[in-house]
């Protein structure tokens, strides 16, 4: 009798652990991060590449497409210092993608953290997560001149070349 009980317990634990593994493996496959809608209160945090833009004060809209060839289109942008840009980001692929703004060092660091913690939840104003066939918007003000970047930090995407460059021209 003890053998049957242990066997049933082992089977139950195996099924349970496979279920947890399955949940973890889908953390970035089609679900949005914790709250993909931007918070009602604007962030005042200043980053090296700017700050969250006021959606009521947009200077320009830039459409960006993401695809399963691990590319952004366009992959090279030029904006003016002080310009507030609304990014309309479309995922024309069949897998989850994201657009994260930052310096190359920040993107590499964040990408490494996501590889270690694939279920990581976040919803910063400088990132947007877009399910297959969907669109999302992100508003950002580029307050400092320089060369900055954007990338998809889902494991393997950045490494496959899914990144772009933003040249912010001084006033």
Phi, psi and omega per residue, in radians:
X1 nan -0.718 3.138
X2 -1.054 -0.650 -3.120
X3 -1.099 -0.751 3.133
X4 -1.131 -0.708 -3.134
X5 -1.138 -0.787 3.111
X6 -1.124 -0.700 3.128
X7 -1.115 -0.745 3.118
X8 -1.145 -0.719 3.112
X9 -1.107 -0.763 3.126
X10 -1.088 -0.736 3.119
X11 -1.103 -0.752 3.134
X12 -1.095 -0.779 3.126
X13 -1.113 -0.686 3.119
X14 -1.101 -0.837 3.122
X15 -1.064 -0.773 3.137
X16 -1.073 -0.811 -3.111
X17 -1.173 -0.641 3.068
X18 -1.125 -0.652 3.090
X19 -1.108 -0.764 3.094
X20 -1.123 -0.714 3.118
X21 -1.088 -0.734 3.108
X22 -1.067 -0.719 3.117
X23 -1.105 -0.800 -3.122
X24 -1.123 -0.656 -3.090
X25 -1.232 -0.296 3.113
X26 -1.697 0.169 -3.051
X27 -1.002 -0.467 -3.097
X28 -2.230 0.316 -3.022
X29 -1.616 -0.164 -3.138
X30 3.135 -0.170 3.129
X31 -1.602 2.587 3.099
X32 -1.409 2.819 3.041
X33 -1.137 3.123 -2.996
X34 -0.669 -0.936 -3.109
X35 -2.582 1.560 -3.053
X36 -1.160 -0.335 3.052
X37 -1.303 2.353 -3.114
X38 -1.218 2.551 -3.113
X39 -1.093 2.638 -3.124
X40 -1.117 -0.529 3.129
X41 -1.610 2.226 3.140
X42 -1.286 2.484 3.079
X43 -1.321 2.464 3.072
X44 -1.801 0.064 -3.109
X45 -1.148 2.226 3.106
X46 -1.680 2.185 3.090
X47 -1.830 2.977 3.105
X48 -1.035 -0.492 -3.071
X49 -1.827 0.179 3.073
X50 2.225 -2.669 -3.114
X51 -2.632 2.903 3.113
X52 -0.976 2.328 -3.130
X53 -1.562 2.681 3.084
X54 -1.409 2.057 -3.112
X55 -1.090 -0.232 3.110
X56 -1.564 -0.110 -3.069
X57 -2.234 0.856 -3.103
X58 -1.414 2.254 3.086
X59 -1.528 -0.559 -3.058
X60 -2.788 2.640 3.068
X61 -1.949 2.298 3.093
X62 -2.114 2.184 3.078
X63 -1.580 2.305 3.131
X64 -2.230 2.289 3.093
X65 -1.881 2.459 3.051
X66 -2.061 2.487 -3.122
X67 -2.464 3.013 -3.083
X68 -1.367 0.001 2.991
X69 -1.454 0.090 3.133
X70 1.099 0.841 3.127
X71 -2.382 2.661 2.972
X72 -1.821 2.539 3.031
X73 -2.360 1.955 0.064
X74 -1.377 2.829 3.132
X75 -1.918 0.063 -3.133
X76 -2.496 2.089 -3.077
X77 -2.186 2.636 3.011
X78 -2.217 2.251 3.085
X79 -2.311 2.865 3.130
X80 -1.667 2.545 3.061
X81 -0.989 2.318 -3.126
X82 1.594 -0.235 -3.098
X83 -1.239 2.391 3.053
X84 -1.797 2.096 -3.049
X85 -1.977 2.326 2.957
X86 -1.718 2.036 3.062
X87 -1.578 2.191 2.994
X88 -1.825 1.869 -2.981
X89 -1.849 2.090 -3.115
X90 -1.924 2.374 3.054
X91 -1.799 1.775 3.131
X92 -1.544 0.099 -3.139
X93 -1.599 -2.981 -3.132
X94 -1.946 0.047 3.093
X95 -2.213 2.837 3.139
X96 -1.097 2.429 3.032
X97 -2.400 2.879 3.082
X98 -2.518 2.762 3.046
X99 -2.128 2.076 -3.122
X100 -2.137 2.162 3.092
X101 -1.498 2.617 3.058
X102 2.924 -3.098 2.973
X103 -1.425 2.795 -3.131
X104 -1.047 -0.706 3.122
X105 -1.083 -0.759 3.128
X106 -1.114 -0.723 -3.140
X107 -1.127 -0.741 3.118
X108 -1.100 -0.764 3.142
X109 -1.115 -0.783 -3.132
X110 -1.171 -0.679 3.103
X111 -1.066 -0.710 3.112
X112 -1.132 -0.715 3.119
X113 -1.109 -0.686 3.140
X114 -1.198 -0.570 3.074
X115 -1.143 -0.649 3.135
X116 -1.328 -0.512 -3.087
X117 -2.307 1.298 -3.029
X118 -1.090 -0.352 3.133
X119 -1.629 0.195 -3.075
X120 -0.952 2.341 -3.140
X121 -1.918 2.311 3.091
X122 -2.825 2.781 3.122
X123 -2.633 0.998 -3.138
X124 -1.213 2.676 -3.112
X125 -1.209 -0.218 3.138
X126 -1.740 0.337 3.093
X127 -2.507 2.568 3.050
X128 -2.449 2.447 -3.085
X129 -1.975 2.205 -2.992
X130 -2.184 2.099 3.104
X131 -1.211 2.748 3.132
X132 -0.934 2.317 3.100
X133 1.318 0.106 -3.081
X134 -1.944 2.995 3.083
X135 -2.222 2.574 3.014
X136 -2.408 2.843 3.124
X137 -2.142 2.623 3.110
X138 -2.518 2.318 -3.139
X139 -2.008 2.191 -3.068
X140 -2.417 2.438 3.071
X141 -1.872 2.184 -3.132
X142 -1.611 1.751 -2.996
X143 -1.583 -0.264 -3.075
X144 -2.241 2.499 3.076
X145 -1.291 2.762 3.089
X146 2.496 -3.087 3.087
X147 -1.836 2.154 -3.137
X148 -2.193 3.104 -3.020
X149 -2.405 2.939 2.944
X150 -2.488 2.646 -3.066
X151 -2.744 2.842 2.953
X152 -1.729 2.066 -3.042
X153 -1.741 0.194 3.018
X154 -1.114 2.361 -3.036
X155 -0.798 2.170 3.095
X156 1.638 -0.447 -3.075
X157 -1.247 -0.872 3.130
X158 -1.055 -0.766 -3.131
X159 -1.107 -0.469 3.122
X160 -1.482 0.032 3.064
X161 1.798 0.216 -3.106
X162 -1.427 1.430 -3.111
X163 -2.668 2.770 3.096
X164 -2.500 3.011 -3.060
X165 -2.165 2.471 3.049
X166 -2.130 2.100 3.080
X167 -1.739 2.011 3.126
X168 -1.715 1.983 -3.081
X169 -1.514 2.317 3.134
X170 -1.087 2.620 3.127
X171 -1.042 nan nan
